Amino acid sequence: MTSINGGKLTQKISFFDAALISDGAGGFLPGPEESEVLTTWSSIRQIKASRTAENLQEGIDAVYEIKLRQRANFNPQSNYTILWDNKNLEIIEITEDVEQSKQWVLIAVNRGTGL
């Protein structure tokens, strides 16, 4: 059994959930206020992402791999945003770490200006 090395989790991040409001047509849109779900420690590293025209059009500045410990009362959701280092990150993938037990691996993007 592999143990978690807490020494690698040195980056403080916060998860936020936007309250959804009705769009009047049967759908929902993010509300004006977000509520904090969890603040925790993680490891974050920027990963290479191809600078395709699609990424540039969508305004993706950077892609990050975020690892954090699993918690009994918390499951990351794709509609959560992550605040880290004054950046709002959008979660695009959530998996369990195959190398480290009881750890989440999130792939998140920073949508800025593109170029």
PyMOL CGO cylinders between C-alpha atoms (Angstrom):
from pymol import cmd
from pymol.cgo import CYLINDER

trace = [
    CYLINDER, 0.00, 0.00, 0.00, 1.32, 3.40, -0.99, 0.3, 1, 1, 1, 1, 1, 1,
    CYLINDER, 1.32, 3.40, -0.99, 1.14, 6.23, 1.54, 0.3, 1, 1, 1, 1, 1, 1,
    CYLINDER, 1.14, 6.23, 1.54, 0.54, 9.85, 0.65, 0.3, 1, 1, 1, 1, 1, 1,
    CYLINDER, 0.54, 9.85, 0.65, 3.49, 12.16, 1.05, 0.3, 1, 1, 1, 1, 1, 1,
    CYLINDER, 3.49, 12.16, 1.05, 1.99, 15.35, 2.44, 0.3, 1, 1, 1, 1, 1, 1,
    CYLINDER, 1.99, 15.35, 2.44, 5.27, 17.18, 1.80, 0.3, 1, 1, 1, 1, 1, 1,
    CYLINDER, 5.27, 17.18, 1.80, 4.46, 17.39, -1.91, 0.3, 1, 1, 1, 1, 1, 1,
    CYLINDER, 4.46, 17.39, -1.91, 1.12, 19.12, -1.32, 0.3, 1, 1, 1, 1, 1, 1,
    CYLINDER, 1.12, 19.12, -1.32, 2.42, 22.65, -0.99, 0.3, 1, 1, 1, 1, 1, 1,
    CYLINDER, 2.42, 22.65, -0.99, -0.04, 24.75, -3.02, 0.3, 1, 1, 1, 1, 1, 1,
    CYLINDER, -0.04, 24.75, -3.02, -3.16, 26.09, -1.31, 0.3, 1, 1, 1, 1, 1, 1,
    CYLINDER, -3.16, 26.09, -1.31, -6.28, 25.96, -3.49, 0.3, 1, 1, 1, 1, 1, 1,
    CYLINDER, -6.28, 25.96, -3.49, -9.97, 26.72, -2.96, 0.3, 1, 1, 1, 1, 1, 1,
    CYLINDER, -9.97, 26.72, -2.96, -12.94, 25.13, -4.69, 0.3, 1, 1, 1, 1, 1, 1,
    CYLINDER, -12.94, 25.13, -4.69, -15.99, 27.28, -5.46, 0.3, 1, 1, 1, 1, 1, 1,
    CYLINDER, -15.99, 27.28, -5.46, -19.46, 26.28, -6.61, 0.3, 1, 1, 1, 1, 1, 1,
    CYLINDER, -19.46, 26.28, -6.61, -21.56, 28.81, -8.51, 0.3, 1, 1, 1, 1, 1, 1,
    CYLINDER, -21.56, 28.81, -8.51, -25.20, 28.86, -7.48, 0.3, 1, 1, 1, 1, 1, 1,
    CYLINDER, -25.20, 28.86, -7.48, -27.33, 28.10, -10.53, 0.3, 1, 1, 1, 1, 1, 1,
    CYLINDER, -27.33, 28.10, -10.53, -30.24, 30.32, -11.48, 0.3, 1, 1, 1, 1, 1, 1,
    CYLINDER, -30.24, 30.32, -11.48, -33.01, 29.62, -13.99, 0.3, 1, 1, 1, 1, 1, 1,
    CYLINDER, -33.01, 29.62, -13.99, -32.49, 31.06, -17.47, 0.3, 1, 1, 1, 1, 1, 1,
    CYLINDER, -32.49, 31.06, -17.47, -36.27, 31.20, -17.98, 0.3, 1, 1, 1, 1, 1, 1,
    CYLINDER, -36.27, 31.20, -17.98, -36.18, 28.62, -20.77, 0.3, 1, 1, 1, 1, 1, 1,
    CYLINDER, -36.18, 28.62, -20.77, -35.85, 25.45, -18.68, 0.3, 1, 1, 1, 1, 1, 1,
    CYLINDER, -35.85, 25.45, -18.68, -32.07, 25.68, -18.30, 0.3, 1, 1, 1, 1, 1, 1,
    CYLINDER, -32.07, 25.68, -18.30, -29.74, 27.10, -15.70, 0.3, 1, 1, 1, 1, 1, 1,
    CYLINDER, -29.74, 27.10, -15.70, -26.90, 29.63, -15.70, 0.3, 1, 1, 1, 1, 1, 1,
    CYLINDER, -26.90, 29.63, -15.70, -24.21, 30.32, -13.07, 0.3, 1, 1, 1, 1, 1, 1,
    CYLINDER, -24.21, 30.32, -13.07, -25.38, 32.88, -10.55, 0.3, 1, 1, 1, 1, 1, 1,
    CYLINDER, -25.38, 32.88, -10.55, -23.54, 36.08, -9.64, 0.3, 1, 1, 1, 1, 1, 1,
    CYLINDER, -23.54, 36.08, -9.64, -22.11, 34.63, -6.41, 0.3, 1, 1, 1, 1, 1, 1,
    CYLINDER, -22.11, 34.63, -6.41, -20.03, 31.56, -5.78, 0.3, 1, 1, 1, 1, 1, 1,
    CYLINDER, -20.03, 31.56, -5.78, -19.82, 29.73, -2.49, 0.3, 1, 1, 1, 1, 1, 1,
    CYLINDER, -19.82, 29.73, -2.49, -16.59, 28.23, -1.19, 0.3, 1, 1, 1, 1, 1, 1,
    CYLINDER, -16.59, 28.23, -1.19, -16.77, 24.45, -0.93, 0.3, 1, 1, 1, 1, 1, 1,
    CYLINDER, -16.77, 24.45, -0.93, -13.27, 23.57, 0.31, 0.3, 1, 1, 1, 1, 1, 1,
    CYLINDER, -13.27, 23.57, 0.31, -9.80, 25.02, 0.83, 0.3, 1, 1, 1, 1, 1, 1,
    CYLINDER, -9.80, 25.02, 0.83, -7.03, 22.43, 0.85, 0.3, 1, 1, 1, 1, 1, 1,
    CYLINDER, -7.03, 22.43, 0.85, -3.42, 21.72, -0.09, 0.3, 1, 1, 1, 1, 1, 1,
    CYLINDER, -3.42, 21.72, -0.09, -2.40, 20.28, -3.43, 0.3, 1, 1, 1, 1, 1, 1,
    CYLINDER, -2.40, 20.28, -3.43, 0.47, 19.85, -5.84, 0.3, 1, 1, 1, 1, 1, 1,
    CYLINDER, 0.47, 19.85, -5.84, 0.16, 21.74, -9.11, 0.3, 1, 1, 1, 1, 1, 1,
    CYLINDER, 0.16, 21.74, -9.11, 2.23, 21.61, -12.24, 0.3, 1, 1, 1, 1, 1, 1,
    CYLINDER, 2.23, 21.61, -12.24, 1.68, 23.18, -15.61, 0.3, 1, 1, 1, 1, 1, 1,
    CYLINDER, 1.68, 23.18, -15.61, 1.48, 20.61, -18.35, 0.3, 1, 1, 1, 1, 1, 1,
    CYLINDER, 1.48, 20.61, -18.35, 2.15, 21.06, -22.02, 0.3, 1, 1, 1, 1, 1, 1,
    CYLINDER, 2.15, 21.06, -22.02, -0.90, 21.66, -24.14, 0.3, 1, 1, 1, 1, 1, 1,
    CYLINDER, -0.90, 21.66, -24.14, -0.82, 22.08, -27.86, 0.3, 1, 1, 1, 1, 1, 1,
    CYLINDER, -0.82, 22.08, -27.86, -1.40, 25.67, -28.89, 0.3, 1, 1, 1, 1, 1, 1,
    CYLINDER, -1.40, 25.67, -28.89, -4.06, 24.78, -31.43, 0.3, 1, 1, 1, 1, 1, 1,
    CYLINDER, -4.06, 24.78, -31.43, -6.31, 27.33, -33.05, 0.3, 1, 1, 1, 1, 1, 1,
    CYLINDER, -6.31, 27.33, -33.05, -9.19, 25.92, -31.00, 0.3, 1, 1, 1, 1, 1, 1,
    CYLINDER, -9.19, 25.92, -31.00, -7.36, 26.56, -27.72, 0.3, 1, 1, 1, 1, 1, 1,
    CYLINDER, -7.36, 26.56, -27.72, -6.51, 30.07, -28.80, 0.3, 1, 1, 1, 1, 1, 1,
    CYLINDER, -6.51, 30.07, -28.80, -10.12, 30.76, -29.81, 0.3, 1, 1, 1, 1, 1, 1,
    CYLINDER, -10.12, 30.76, -29.81, -11.34, 29.46, -26.44, 0.3, 1, 1, 1, 1, 1, 1,
    CYLINDER, -11.34, 29.46, -26.44, -8.80, 31.65, -24.67, 0.3, 1, 1, 1, 1, 1, 1,
    CYLINDER, -8.80, 31.65, -24.67, -6.93, 28.82, -22.92, 0.3, 1, 1, 1, 1, 1, 1,
    CYLINDER, -6.93, 28.82, -22.92, -3.67, 30.23, -21.56, 0.3, 1, 1, 1, 1, 1, 1,
    CYLINDER, -3.67, 30.23, -21.56, -2.43, 27.27, -19.55, 0.3, 1, 1, 1, 1, 1, 1,
    CYLINDER, -2.43, 27.27, -19.55, -3.29, 23.70, -18.56, 0.3, 1, 1, 1, 1, 1, 1,
    CYLINDER, -3.29, 23.70, -18.56, -2.54, 22.38, -15.07, 0.3, 1, 1, 1, 1, 1, 1,
    CYLINDER, -2.54, 22.38, -15.07, -2.41, 18.99, -13.39, 0.3, 1, 1, 1, 1, 1, 1,
    CYLINDER, -2.41, 18.99, -13.39, -3.61, 19.26, -9.79, 0.3, 1, 1, 1, 1, 1, 1,
    CYLINDER, -3.61, 19.26, -9.79, -3.25, 16.46, -7.24, 0.3, 1, 1, 1, 1, 1, 1,
    CYLINDER, -3.25, 16.46, -7.24, -4.97, 16.43, -3.87, 0.3, 1, 1, 1, 1, 1, 1,
    CYLINDER, -4.97, 16.43, -3.87, -5.94, 13.94, -1.18, 0.3, 1, 1, 1, 1, 1, 1,
    CYLINDER, -5.94, 13.94, -1.18, -9.35, 12.36, -1.34, 0.3, 1, 1, 1, 1, 1, 1,
    CYLINDER, -9.35, 12.36, -1.34, -11.66, 13.32, 1.54, 0.3, 1, 1, 1, 1, 1, 1,
    CYLINDER, -11.66, 13.32, 1.54, -14.66, 11.47, 2.94, 0.3, 1, 1, 1, 1, 1, 1,
    CYLINDER, -14.66, 11.47, 2.94, -17.08, 14.39, 2.47, 0.3, 1, 1, 1, 1, 1, 1,
    CYLINDER, -17.08, 14.39, 2.47, -15.73, 15.92, -0.74, 0.3, 1, 1, 1, 1, 1, 1,
    CYLINDER, -15.73, 15.92, -0.74, -15.85, 14.89, -4.38, 0.3, 1, 1, 1, 1, 1, 1,
    CYLINDER, -15.85, 14.89, -4.38, -14.62, 17.43, -6.93, 0.3, 1, 1, 1, 1, 1, 1,
    CYLINDER, -14.62, 17.43, -6.93, -17.24, 18.34, -9.53, 0.3, 1, 1, 1, 1, 1, 1,
    CYLINDER, -17.24, 18.34, -9.53, -16.68, 19.62, -13.05, 0.3, 1, 1, 1, 1, 1, 1,
    CYLINDER, -16.68, 19.62, -13.05, -18.86, 22.67, -12.35, 0.3, 1, 1, 1, 1, 1, 1,
    CYLINDER, -18.86, 22.67, -12.35, -16.53, 23.81, -9.55, 0.3, 1, 1, 1, 1, 1, 1,
    CYLINDER, -16.53, 23.81, -9.55, -13.94, 26.47, -10.19, 0.3, 1, 1, 1, 1, 1, 1,
    CYLINDER, -13.94, 26.47, -10.19, -10.56, 26.48, -8.48, 0.3, 1, 1, 1, 1, 1, 1,
    CYLINDER, -10.56, 26.48, -8.48, -8.90, 29.60, -7.15, 0.3, 1, 1, 1, 1, 1, 1,
    CYLINDER, -8.90, 29.60, -7.15, -5.11, 29.30, -7.08, 0.3, 1, 1, 1, 1, 1, 1,
    CYLINDER, -5.11, 29.30, -7.08, -2.45, 31.99, -7.23, 0.3, 1, 1, 1, 1, 1, 1,
    CYLINDER, -2.45, 31.99, -7.23, -5.06, 34.63, -8.20, 0.3, 1, 1, 1, 1, 1, 1,
    CYLINDER, -5.06, 34.63, -8.20, -6.15, 32.46, -11.15, 0.3, 1, 1, 1, 1, 1, 1,
    CYLINDER, -6.15, 32.46, -11.15, -9.61, 30.99, -11.71, 0.3, 1, 1, 1, 1, 1, 1,
    CYLINDER, -9.61, 30.99, -11.71, -9.19, 27.50, -13.11, 0.3, 1, 1, 1, 1, 1, 1,
    CYLINDER, -9.19, 27.50, -13.11, -11.89, 25.51, -14.86, 0.3, 1, 1, 1, 1, 1, 1,
    CYLINDER, -11.89, 25.51, -14.86, -11.89, 21.75, -14.24, 0.3, 1, 1, 1, 1, 1, 1,
    CYLINDER, -11.89, 21.75, -14.24, -11.99, 19.74, -17.46, 0.3, 1, 1, 1, 1, 1, 1,
    CYLINDER, -11.99, 19.74, -17.46, -11.11, 16.25, -16.16, 0.3, 1, 1, 1, 1, 1, 1,
    CYLINDER, -11.11, 16.25, -16.16, -11.34, 14.41, -12.83, 0.3, 1, 1, 1, 1, 1, 1,
    CYLINDER, -11.34, 14.41, -12.83, -9.72, 11.01, -12.21, 0.3, 1, 1, 1, 1, 1, 1,
    CYLINDER, -9.72, 11.01, -12.21, -8.33, 8.97, -9.36, 0.3, 1, 1, 1, 1, 1, 1,
    CYLINDER, -8.33, 8.97, -9.36, -4.53, 8.83, -9.25, 0.3, 1, 1, 1, 1, 1, 1,
    CYLINDER, -4.53, 8.83, -9.25, -3.30, 5.43, -10.48, 0.3, 1, 1, 1, 1, 1, 1,
    CYLINDER, -3.30, 5.43, -10.48, 0.16, 5.97, -8.97, 0.3, 1, 1, 1, 1, 1, 1,
    CYLINDER, 0.16, 5.97, -8.97, -0.94, 7.23, -5.55, 0.3, 1, 1, 1, 1, 1, 1,
    CYLINDER, -0.94, 7.23, -5.55, -3.87, 5.74, -3.67, 0.3, 1, 1, 1, 1, 1, 1,
    CYLINDER, -3.87, 5.74, -3.67, -6.57, 7.97, -2.17, 0.3, 1, 1, 1, 1, 1, 1,
    CYLINDER, -6.57, 7.97, -2.17, -5.64, 10.93, -4.32, 0.3, 1, 1, 1, 1, 1, 1,
    CYLINDER, -5.64, 10.93, -4.32, -7.51, 12.89, -7.01, 0.3, 1, 1, 1, 1, 1, 1,
    CYLINDER, -7.51, 12.89, -7.01, -5.93, 14.12, -10.23, 0.3, 1, 1, 1, 1, 1, 1,
    CYLINDER, -5.93, 14.12, -10.23, -7.64, 17.10, -11.84, 0.3, 1, 1, 1, 1, 1, 1,
    CYLINDER, -7.64, 17.10, -11.84, -6.86, 18.67, -15.17, 0.3, 1, 1, 1, 1, 1, 1,
    CYLINDER, -6.86, 18.67, -15.17, -7.82, 22.34, -15.19, 0.3, 1, 1, 1, 1, 1, 1,
    CYLINDER, -7.82, 22.34, -15.19, -7.40, 25.23, -17.59, 0.3, 1, 1, 1, 1, 1, 1,
    CYLINDER, -7.40, 25.23, -17.59, -6.84, 28.93, -17.11, 0.3, 1, 1, 1, 1, 1, 1,
    CYLINDER, -6.84, 28.93, -17.11, -8.93, 30.87, -19.59, 0.3, 1, 1, 1, 1, 1, 1,
    CYLINDER, -8.93, 30.87, -19.59, -7.26, 34.19, -20.16, 0.3, 1, 1, 1, 1, 1, 1,
    CYLINDER, -7.26, 34.19, -20.16, -6.67, 36.13, -23.31, 0.3, 1, 1, 1, 1, 1, 1,
    CYLINDER, -6.67, 36.13, -23.31, -5.27, 33.32, -25.49, 0.3, 1, 1, 1, 1, 1, 1,
    CYLINDER, -5.27, 33.32, -25.49, -2.28, 35.04, -27.05, 0.3, 1, 1, 1, 1, 1, 1,
]
cmd.load_cgo(trace, "trace")
